Amino acid sequence: MTGVAGLRATALLATMFAALSTSTARAEVYADVQGWVVIRGEDSCGATKNYESPGNSMLAFLEFASGEQTVALGNRNWSAVGDTDYAVSFALDDTKFESLASKGLVSGDRKGFTTSLPAGFKAALSRSSMLRVYLNGQLIDRLELETRKNR
């Protein structure tokens, strides 16, 4: 993600992190479905979830009217530096997306990454129950994407 679109996405994700870290009342929320908060922006929509894991991870997916898709992931225990380049890898069950260009994101007490998603990610996401996140080959988070009662 580059240029104005990249800055807009990063700003929106940072706002989501800040708003949803403390209260969903400050974001335009459409629904809260099994722990996923569905939100809408001016030219985007998305879903976010807070996890009761070490560091209270927060996961957010956004899709823009242009079709661009972005994921943001933050955690209170991480040390990512805002606007710094990182290579983050994702595994959705058995589908891997290696070394995706990502930017550091800092919002409130959470630090993490924002990543433009490649073709095929949304389809893999819709079939998956687990997201694993890697930085420099090391597993840094493992998040369930669906609730146990839906399996």
N, C-alpha and C positions, 0 to 999 in steps of 0.2 A: 504494500500500500504506500503510495507516494503522494507528494504534493498536498493540495488543499483537501482532497478526499481523505488522505491519511491523517492529517491534522484534525479534521472534523470527526473522524471515527475515534481517534485517541481521546479527544475532548469529550465526546459522548460517552465513551466507556469509562473515563475517569469520573464523569458526573454520575453514571450508574453506580459505580463502586461507592462513591461517597453517599449518594442518596440511599442505596439499598443496604449499606453497611449499618446505618442507624435506623432508617425508617423508610418504608416503601411509599409513604404518603407524599414525599417530595418528587416522585417520578410518576409519569402517566402510566398507571397500571391498569391493564385490561382484566387480568385474571390471576388467581393463585391456584395452580393445579398441582396437587401432590408434591408440594415443595418448590415447584418451578413458578417464578413470577414472570408473567408475560407482559411486556412493556411495548410502548410505541413512541417513536420519535417523529420529528417532522418528515423525514424521508427514509425512515427505517422502522424495523420492528425487531423484537428479540425476546430472549428468555434468559433468566438468570436464576442461579440457585446458590444459597449459602449452605456450607457443609459444617457439621459438628465434628471436624477432624482437627488434628494438631494444627494450630495456626488459623483455624476457621477459614478454610479455602472458600473462595467465591468464583464461580464459573459463569461466564456470560457469552451468549451467542447473539450476533447481530446480523441482519440481512438488510441491505440498502435497496432502494428502488432501482438502482443501477444493476442489481444482481450480485454485487460484491458481498462476500460473507467474511465476517471477522469473529474471532474468538478472543476473549480476555480471561485471564486466570490470575488471581491474586491470593496472597497468603500473608498473615501477620508475621510469620517466622522467616520469610524469605528476605534476601538482601539485593534484589534487582535494583538497578539504578535507572531512573527515569530517562527516557529518550536514548538509551544505549542500545546498540545492536546486539542481538542474541540469535543463536540458532536453536530453536526448540523443536523437539520431535514429539509426535502424538501417536498413540496406538489405540484404535477403537476396536475392541475385541482382537481379532487377528489381522486387521488392516492397519498398515503403518504408513505414516507420513513423516519422512525423515528430514531433519535439518531445515525447517521452514524459517525464513527470515522473520524475525520478531523484534519488537521494540520494547524496552523496559517501560513500565507503567507504575507510577507511585500515586496513590490516592489515600489520603488519611493515613491510617496505620497499616494499610495493605500495600505490598509491593508485588509486582508480577510482570506479565507479558501480554502484549496484544499482537495478534498474528492474522494476516490475511489468509484465508483458507483456499486451498487448491481445488480444482475440479475433482469431484468424487467424494469430497469430505462429507457433504450433506447427506448423500446417499448412504455412506458408511455409518454416519451418526444415527440415521433413522433405524438401522438394523442392530445397533450396539447397545450393550448394557453396561459397559465399563470403558472409561477413558483413563489411559495412563499417559503421564507427561514426563518427558525426559529433557534434561539440560546437560550437555556435554556427556551424553551416554549414561547419565545417572538418573534413576527414577526419582522424581521429586514429588509426584502426587499420583494418587490412584483414586478415582472418583466414580461412584455408581451413578449411572444416568437414569435409571428407573427405580421405582420403589419396589421393595420385595413383594408386596401384595399384588403387583401387576405381572409377576413372572409366571 
